[in-house]
Amino acid sequence: MHERIEINPDIMMGKPVIRGTRIPVELLLRKLSEGASAADLLDAYPRLTTEDVHAALRYAADMLAHETILIQPAA
C-alpha cells in the first residue's frame, strides 16, 4: 500500500520512515507544517524525492482516515 514508507523495529525505533533512509515521516510532516516547502526538504535531504514527500503526506492522510475516535457521553 505504501511502497515508499517502511516500518522496521530496527530503524528509528519502528517509526515510519522513507524506505531506504532513516528519515521519519513525522519529521517531514513537521517541517512542512512549519512552512518548509517540498523543495526545501529536497535540498535538506538529498536522498529524498518529490514522490517521497507525497508518500509521507498520503501515509499521514491514510492513518487519519482509519483512526477510530471514541466519544464519551457528557457526565
PLY file of the C-alpha trace (Angstrom):
ply
format ascii 1.0
element vertex 75
property float x
property float y
property float z
element edge 74
property int vertex1
property int vertex2
end_header
0.00 0.00 0.00
2.75 2.44 0.95
5.72 1.22 -1.04
7.84 4.25 -0.15
7.15 4.04 3.60
8.88 1.46 5.77
8.21 0.40 9.35
11.03 -1.64 10.84
11.63 -2.03 14.58
15.39 -1.81 13.92
15.14 1.61 12.24
14.23 4.73 14.23
12.56 2.56 16.90
9.89 1.41 14.45
8.64 4.84 13.41
7.52 5.07 9.78
10.41 6.27 7.60
11.03 6.82 3.92
12.15 3.42 2.64
15.93 3.05 2.43
16.53 6.05 4.69
16.34 6.99 8.35
14.13 9.99 7.56
10.94 9.73 9.63
7.60 10.60 8.07
6.90 12.62 11.22
9.93 14.84 10.57
8.81 15.63 7.03
5.28 16.44 8.18
6.56 18.64 11.00
8.87 20.55 8.63
6.01 21.07 6.15
3.73 22.28 8.96
6.40 24.79 9.98
6.37 26.29 6.49
9.08 24.34 4.68
8.34 23.62 1.04
8.90 20.32 -0.71
11.85 21.99 -2.45
13.31 22.91 0.97
13.07 19.28 2.05
14.67 18.04 -1.15
17.56 20.47 -0.61
17.99 19.47 3.04
17.72 15.70 2.41
19.37 14.86 -0.95
18.16 11.24 -0.88
14.51 12.38 -0.86
12.41 12.63 -3.98
9.23 14.56 -4.62
7.41 11.23 -4.63
8.76 10.51 -1.13
7.32 13.78 0.18
3.97 12.97 -1.43
4.09 9.46 0.04
4.60 10.90 3.53
1.52 13.10 3.10
-0.53 10.18 1.74
0.59 7.98 4.62
-0.49 10.59 7.19
-3.85 11.08 5.47
-4.44 7.33 5.34
-3.59 6.94 9.03
-6.07 9.67 9.96
-8.73 8.21 7.68
-8.54 4.92 9.59
-8.38 6.47 13.05
-11.11 5.46 15.48
-12.46 8.16 17.74
-14.29 7.18 20.90
-16.63 9.81 22.29
-17.60 9.57 25.92
-21.03 10.84 26.88
-21.08 14.01 28.96
-21.42 13.34 32.67
0 1
1 2
2 3
3 4
4 5
5 6
6 7
7 8
8 9
9 10
10 11
11 12
12 13
13 14
14 15
15 16
16 17
17 18
18 19
19 20
20 21
21 22
22 23
23 24
24 25
25 26
26 27
27 28
28 29
29 30
30 31
31 32
32 33
33 34
34 35
35 36
36 37
37 38
38 39
39 40
40 41
41 42
42 43
43 44
44 45
45 46
46 47
47 48
48 49
49 50
50 51
51 52
52 53
53 54
54 55
55 56
56 57
57 58
58 59
59 60
60 61
61 62
62 63
63 64
64 65
65 66
66 67
67 68
68 69
69 70
70 71
71 72
72 73
73 74
